[in-house]
Structure formats: C-alpha cells, structure tokens
Amino acid sequence: LSITSEQGEFNLCVPLSVLLGFCEDYQKIIMNVKQELILVRSRQDENSYITIRQPPTDGQPERVLEKCKIELLNVSWKIPYVTVNEHQRLALMRHLKSEKVFSLGFRNWELYDYPLLPATKRHIWSVKTTSQLEKPRYIILAFQTNRSNNSEKDSSHFDHCNLSNVKLYLNCKSYPYDDLNIDFESNRYALLYHMYTSFQTSYYGEYTQPLSCLVNFKEKSPLVIIDCSKQSESIKSGPVDVRLEFESKRNFPAQTTAFCLIIHDRVVEYNPLTGIVRRLV
C-alpha cells in the first residue's frame, strides 16, 4: 500500500492513543492545565521508507534507486475541547476553589533498547530498577538485525533470531513459569503466538483479533509478550529489579538490537487551581 502521490506527497492522521498510554486510557476532561506535545525527529530518514533495487539490464549492474528525503511541511495537534452548560460550569468552579487534587491513573509505555547484542547464545539484560507502584504489568521483547538506518529493509518488521527461550525476572519472581522451548526452524512457536494473541484479551478485555496470522508472526512480527499483570498485591517495600534472560539456538547475528517495551501503572496528581502536576512514586 502506497501512501504517497505521484509527486511524493503524503498526508497522515495518527491517533495519539497508539503513541501514548495516557491518551489511550484516560477518557475524562482536564481543567486548567497546560498540555505540551514534544516530538523529536530523527536526523536520518532511512527508517521511514524502503528503497527498491533495480535489476541488472543490458549489461548494467544492479543498482539502488535514488534515496528519499522526507520534508514535513505541517504538523497539527488536534484535541477535543469540551464546553459545559452553566450548571456544570458552576460545579467545576467549586472544584477549583476547593483546591482539590485529582489523581489520574493510566498505563504508561517505556521503551528500552540494547543497541548491539554480543555474539552469544545466551544473554542477561538488566533493563531497569523501578518502584513497587510502577512495576511492570506487561513486557514486550523484540529483535531487529541490521534494520536500523537501512533503507533496504523494512524497519517496522522484526527478526526471530532463532530464539529458544525467554525469562522475565521481577526480583526473584520469574515469568513465565515454564521454559518456552521455541524452535523457529522447526516451526515450533505456537506457545509464543498464543502469548501474542492473548495480549489483546488481557490488556483490552476484548475478544482476540490478532493483527498477524501465524505465518506473518514468524516472518514479520515475532514479538515475545509476557503477561505479568497478575502479581501479589500485598504490601511490599523496596525497589523492583527488571531483568530479562533470553537464549537462542545460535549466536545472535551481528548488528542485532533488542527492544524492551515495559507497560506499567502510573499515577499523577494535579491541582486544577495551580496547574501543578506531580508524579507519584
């Protein structure tokens, strides 16, 4: 599917709910608070398009067609602006004058990457240390080999790297309990695909409708999704160490990057009268 015109122009509308956990979970109004959207653009455009190789003809060698340069002419941020009747406006004003602090709860997304994995079959990755309030609920692990800033490969696809097992440790507690025993070469990855399809039901509470079929899962999106949302909620203190251990049938290829998306709870408090926002830890 091409989204560009013959002149190379394109126009996109991207819901913020696919980029920010706050916009996906929080569905109420916010009064008297400054909102800022900070976008950081990469200095290179190679991750945004795919070049096409022209096959050799009439004795001419194979060559890569001209590379692209992406220029953004306009970026707009559109959010709903809610107006209320006089009765509701007076009620909201009373809330403002009472200096009541509101709590906003949502599931936050944090992405970590390991730029160059060593050429070994087994690797231990200490991802982060977090608080009990923001301990992970879901972990999504993925790998890419030689796709960063490489316009000849699709940067939206991932590689399975002959993965055989993955373990998540939250301090001493491991997820999943049993070994996965994956073997992509023998097409033995049904359990991994089941973890992928079960995420939609667990996270959204909806009937499972996976975006990738079993074949595309192996070739394009072999994601390791670990559901650690069902944890003991007894009162604990102290930090939580998030550690990943994963194994492969062969050494990880050169130029392989590991990505870890952590989905965790986050609560912020804000005072509508002063506009001060504070994150609870």
C-alpha positions in Angstrom: 0.0 0.0 0.0 1.5 3.3 -1.1 0.5 6.4 0.8 2.3 8.9 -1.5 1.1 10.6 -4.6 2.9 10.7 -7.9 4.6 13.9 -6.7 5.8 12.2 -3.5 3.3 14.0 -1.2 1.6 12.3 1.7 -0.9 13.1 4.4 -1.5 11.0 7.6 -3.7 11.1 10.7 -2.2 9.3 13.7 -4.3 8.9 16.8 -2.3 9.7 20.0 -3.8 6.6 21.6 -1.4 4.5 19.5 1.6 6.6 20.8 0.8 7.5 24.4 -0.6 5.3 27.1 -2.2 8.3 28.8 -4.2 9.2 25.6 -5.4 5.6 25.4 -6.5 5.1 29.0 -7.6 8.4 30.3 -11.0 9.4 28.9 -12.0 12.3 31.2 -11.7 16.1 31.0 -8.7 18.0 32.4 -9.2 21.5 33.7 -6.8 24.4 33.7 -3.6 22.5 32.9 -1.0 23.3 30.2 -0.6 20.5 27.7 2.5 20.1 25.6 3.3 17.5 22.9 7.1 17.2 22.3 8.1 15.4 19.1 11.8 14.5 18.5 12.6 13.7 14.9 15.5 11.5 13.8 18.3 13.2 11.9 18.1 10.4 9.3 15.1 9.3 7.2 16.2 5.8 6.3 13.9 4.2 8.8 10.8 5.8 7.2 11.0 4.3 3.7 12.3 1.3 1.7 14.5 1.7 -1.4 14.0 -0.6 -4.4 16.8 -2.3 -6.2 16.7 -2.0 -10.0 17.6 -5.4 -11.5 20.5 -5.6 -14.0 19.6 -4.9 -17.6 21.5 -4.7 -20.8 24.8 -5.4 -19.1 24.1 -2.7 -16.5 24.8 -3.9 -12.9 22.2 -3.9 -10.2 21.8 -0.6 -8.5 19.8 1.1 -5.8 17.3 3.7 -6.9 17.7 7.3 -5.6 17.3 7.7 -1.9 14.5 9.8 -0.4 14.4 12.9 1.7 11.3 13.5 3.8 10.3 17.1 4.5 7.5 17.8 6.9 5.5 20.9 5.8 2.9 20.9 8.6 2.3 19.1 11.8 -1.0 19.7 13.6 -2.2 18.5 17.0 -5.9 18.3 17.4 -7.6 17.5 20.7 -11.2 17.8 21.7 -12.2 20.9 23.6 -15.2 20.4 25.9 -17.6 23.1 26.9 -20.3 22.7 29.6 -23.5 24.4 30.4 -23.8 27.0 33.3 -24.9 24.4 35.9 -21.8 22.2 35.2 -19.6 25.2 34.9 -20.5 26.4 38.5 -19.9 22.9 39.8 -16.4 22.9 38.2 -15.6 26.3 39.6 -16.5 25.0 43.1 -13.9 22.2 42.5 -11.3 24.7 41.5 -11.9 26.9 44.6 -11.7 23.8 46.9 -8.1 23.2 45.7 -8.9 19.6 45.4 -6.1 17.4 44.0 -7.1 14.9 41.3 -5.5 11.6 40.7 -5.0 10.5 37.0 -4.2 6.8 36.6 -3.1 5.2 33.3 -0.8 2.6 31.9 2.5 4.1 30.8 4.7 2.8 28.0 8.5 2.9 28.3 10.8 1.7 25.6 14.4 0.5 26.2 16.9 -0.8 23.7 20.1 -2.8 23.7 21.9 -1.4 20.6 24.3 -4.2 19.8 23.8 -7.7 21.4 27.0 -9.7 21.8 27.5 -12.7 19.5 26.5 -15.3 22.2 23.7 -17.8 22.5 22.6 -16.5 26.0 22.3 -13.0 27.3 21.2 -11.4 30.5 19.8 -7.9 30.3 19.3 -5.8 33.4 16.7 -3.4 32.0 15.9 -1.1 34.9 15.1 -0.7 38.6 11.7 0.7 39.4 9.3 1.2 42.4 6.5 -1.0 43.6 3.9 1.4 42.3 5.3 1.3 38.7 6.3 -2.3 38.5 5.7 -3.9 35.0 2.4 -5.3 34.0 3.4 -6.4 30.5 6.8 -6.8 28.8 7.2 -6.9 25.0 10.6 -8.1 23.7 11.6 -7.9 20.1 14.8 -8.1 18.0 16.0 -6.4 14.8 19.0 -7.4 12.7 20.6 -4.8 10.5 17.4 -2.8 10.1 18.4 0.5 11.8 19.1 3.2 9.2 19.0 0.6 6.5 16.6 1.7 3.8 16.8 -1.7 2.0 15.0 -3.4 4.9 11.6 -2.7 6.5 12.2 -1.1 9.9 8.7 -1.9 11.0 9.4 -5.7 10.9 11.3 -7.7 13.5 13.5 -10.9 13.4 13.2 -14.0 15.5 17.0 -14.6 15.6 16.3 -18.3 16.3 15.1 -17.5 19.8 14.6 -20.5 22.0 13.7 -19.3 25.5 12.9 -16.0 27.4 12.5 -15.4 31.1 11.5 -12.2 32.8 12.6 -11.7 36.4 11.0 -9.2 38.8 13.4 -9.5 41.6 13.3 -13.3 42.2 9.9 -13.9 40.6 10.1 -15.3 37.1 7.6 -15.1 34.2 6.6 -17.4 32.5 6.9 -20.2 35.0 7.9 -22.9 32.4 10.5 -22.7 29.7 9.1 -21.8 26.2 11.2 -24.3 24.2 10.8 -22.4 21.0 12.3 -23.6 17.7 11.5 -21.4 14.7 13.4 -23.6 12.3 11.1 -26.5 13.1 8.0 -24.1 13.2 7.6 -24.8 16.9 6.5 -21.4 18.2 2.7 -22.0 18.8 3.1 -21.1 22.5 4.8 -17.8 21.6 1.9 -17.0 19.2 -0.6 -17.8 21.9 1.1 -15.3 24.2 0.8 -12.8 21.4 -2.9 -13.4 20.7 -3.8 -13.5 24.5 -2.4 -10.0 25.0 -5.5 -8.3 23.4 -7.8 -10.1 25.8 -5.8 -9.4 28.8 -4.9 -5.7 28.0 -8.1 -4.5 26.4 -10.6 -7.0 27.7 -11.8 -7.7 24.2 -12.2 -10.8 22.0 -8.9 -11.8 20.4 -8.5 -10.5 16.9 -4.7 -10.7 16.2 -3.2 -8.3 13.6 -0.8 -11.0 12.4 -1.6 -14.6 11.3 0.7 -17.4 12.3 2.9 -17.2 9.2 3.3 -13.4 9.3 4.0 -13.6 13.0 7.2 -15.6 12.2 8.3 -13.6 9.2 7.3 -10.0 10.3 6.4 -9.7 14.0 7.9 -12.4 16.3 7.1 -10.5 19.5 7.6 -12.0 22.9 4.8 -10.7 25.1 5.0 -11.6 28.8 1.9 -11.0 30.9 3.0 -10.2 34.4 -0.2 -8.3 35.4 -1.3 -10.9 37.9 1.0 -10.3 40.8 0.7 -10.4 44.5 -0.6 -7.0 45.6 0.4 -7.5 49.3 2.1 -4.5 50.9 5.8 -4.5 49.9 8.6 -2.0 50.1 11.8 -1.7 48.2 12.7 -1.4 44.5 11.9 -3.9 41.8 14.7 -5.1 39.5 13.5 -5.8 36.0 15.8 -8.4 34.3 15.5 -10.4 31.0 17.3 -13.6 30.2 16.9 -15.0 26.7 18.6 -17.8 24.7 19.0 -18.6 21.0 19.7 -21.7 19.0 22.7 -19.9 17.5 24.8 -16.9 18.3 22.9 -13.6 17.9 23.8 -12.2 14.5 25.9 -9.0 14.2 24.1 -5.7 14.1 21.3 -7.1 16.3 19.3 -4.7 18.5 17.0 -5.8 21.3 13.9 -3.8 22.3 12.0 -4.0 25.5 8.7 -2.2 25.9 7.5 -2.0 29.5 3.9 -1.3 30.2 3.3 -0.3 33.9 0.9 1.6 36.1 1.4 5.3 36.6 -0.5 7.8 38.8 -0.1 11.5 38.6 -1.8 14.2 40.7 -2.6 17.6 39.5 -4.2 20.7 41.1 -6.6 22.4 38.7 -6.2 25.7 40.6 -2.4 26.0 40.4 -1.9 23.7 37.4 0.9 21.8 39.2 1.3 18.1 38.1 3.2 15.7 40.3 4.0 12.0 39.6 3.5 9.5 42.4 6.4 7.1 43.0 
